[in-house]
């Protein structure tokens, strides 16, 4: 069932692109399978969750360093190396395009699909890649 759409207007045609959200693929079994694939014992997974529960003071420090890095264009990596990213950020800012809410979105030169399906799955990247490759095995490329 489509929950949203985007209309691209051309002088001679009206193309409807649909975004379909598929059911989330998650369960205790899928999580256990991911841990098994990654060889992560349940106890270690619990410790990882605890590590990600960052104390307020540490979260504030991370926020301050992020603001400082944004202001100066330099940050220190985990290895202690200074990373100068100001030029890359400036280039990205210069390439930014802002479109007002009512703007007609540009139409791709070659339409790949009028339908976009999105699904969240609790699985490793490799497992997802295999699943998608298997699903696409019978597809014929259009270009």
Buried (B, 14 or more C-beta within 10 A) or exposed (E): EEEEEEEBEEEEEEEEBBEBBEEEEEEEEBBEBBBEEEEEEEEEBEEEEEEEEEEEEEEEEEEEEEEEBEEEBEBEEEEEEEEEBEEEEEEEEEEEEEEEEEEEEEEEEEEEEEEBEEEEBBBBEEBEEEEEEEEEEEEEEEE
